[in-house]
Amino acid sequence: YFGSYDSYFYCLKGNGKLKWKFKGKSNFNANPVIDSNGVVYTGDGSGTIYALSSIGELLWKYKTEDFVRSGFSIFSPGKVLLVGGIDGMIYAFKIDGEISETAMWPKVLGNLRNSGSRY
């Protein structure tokens, strides 16, 4: 999963071939996060936060005051998506899933426990 300056957010298969892509309103440069239901959360330069299904369909979106470029995080005990905006706000959304145990890519504080360690 990754965003690009071409205003698309991409999902690749294990073999590197395109699985799906989603057209946003602007460039994507925020680190996405995925929940245990396969929902991907990301944001773009227009200030829009997106929830995308595991097949790349838009589930919902939310417009902030300024562009979104911070890492997304899921607070699992409360099933809350946290997003820091460049506008100085922290946005919190109640979601259905917890952080995915299988989607282990680098995130801001390194691991699922946000301990600052990579392990």
N, C-alpha and C positions, 0 to 999 in steps of 0.2 A: 504494500500500500504506500503510495506517495503522491504528492501533489506536484504541479509544475507551473511555470510561468506562462504556459500556453492556456491557462484557465481550465485545465482538465485535472481531475483527480483519478489516478490509475490504480487498478488492482491487477497484478500479474499472477499467472499460474506458477506452480513449482518449476516448470520447465522454462520460465521466462516469457512465455507468450501471453498476450493480453487476454485477461478474463473479462474485464469490463472497464469502462471509463465513464466519468460523470462530468458534465459541463457546468462549471460554476459561473459566477458573475465576474470574477477577477482571478488573479494568480493565487495559487495555493502555496503557502510557505510555513504553515503551522504543522507541528508534529501531531499526527492523528492518534487516536486510541480506539480500541475495539472492545466491545463487551462480550459477555458469555453467550449472548444470543446471536453473535456475529454482526451486530450493528457497528458501523464505523462512524466515528465523530471527527469532524475536521472543520476548518474555517478558511476563509479566503480574504483577499485584500479589499473586498467591498464591505467587510465587517459582518459577513453572513456566516453563521454557524450552521453546519449541515449534519443531519443524521441520515446515513445511507444504509440500505439493507445489504445483506451478504451478496446480493446479485446487482448492486449498484443503483437501486431505485431510491429516490428521495422519499424519506419517511416524514421528516419535518425540517424546518429551517427557522432560524431566528436572526433578526437583523440587529446588530449592535451599533453604537455611535461611531466607531472607527474600525480600522482593519484589525483582523485577528491574526496574530503571528506567534502566540505563545503555545507551549505544549498543553495538550488536553490531559486531564487526569480523571480517574473514576475513584471516588471514595466508596469502596465496596460495602462496608457495613450498612451504609444508608442508601446505597444504590443512587449516588449523586454524581453527575458529571460536573466537573469544575473547569472553567475556562477563564483565563486571564486576558483581558482586552487591553489594547494599547491606549484606550481611553481612561485607564486607571481603575476600571471596574473588574470585579470578579463575578462571573455569571455562574449560577448553580441551577441545574436542571434535574428533576426527579426522573430517573430512567428505570427500565424494567430489568436490566441485566447488571451483573457485577463485572469487574474487570476480568478479561479473558485470561485464563491460566495458560492457554496455548499460544497466545499472541505475544511472544517474548521478543520484542525489539527494544532498542534503547529508548529510554524515556528520561525525563528531566532529572529525577533523583535515582535513576539506575535500576530499580527493581520494583516488584509489585507492592512491597511494603514501604516504598518511598524512604528507605533508610539511608540513602546516599551511597550505598554500596552497589557494585555491579552484580553481586551474588546474593 
